[in-house]
């Protein structure tokens, strides 16, 4: 009987460790969600489990994030691997429609420009949200030079970096 009790304690310890780690992951995710202004949720069309995680993740974002209007884009990746497809395009479209999100399906390995387009679209949506609120754009950390001369631009970057960045010894 003693080995069985020890085994139960070991299983109990493992479960506590898993629950503790899961709590830390959720807390960390929640902190990231709170400061974000837009979201890109990506699943692999070759992995049905990654697709199934989209809905709970979306609902977690809406629960934790203070602004329910923050844009969310659902993106299916690995569009070039149709031979291994587990999630059909219409499933992604249906999910995005149910969640009120934009849907895109791309292949990051075939066309990096699609990735850039997705991020640009997300940035535009975030910008629209700011303009609807009447918020002004924050001033740049680095002052923009008055002339378009590249030497002036380099000098401004150097000045900004030297005055803003603390040395490792100063950070303690």
Buried (B, 14 or more C-beta within 10 A) or exposed (E): EEEEEEEEEEEEEEEEEEEEEEEEEEEEBBEEBEEBBBBBBBBBBBBBEBBEEBBEBBEBBBEBBEEEEBBBBBBBBBBBBEEEBBBEBEBBBEBBEEBEBBBBBBBBEEEEEBBEEBEEBBEEBBBEBEEEEEEEEEEEEBEEBEEEEEEEBEEBEEEBEEEEEEEEEEEE
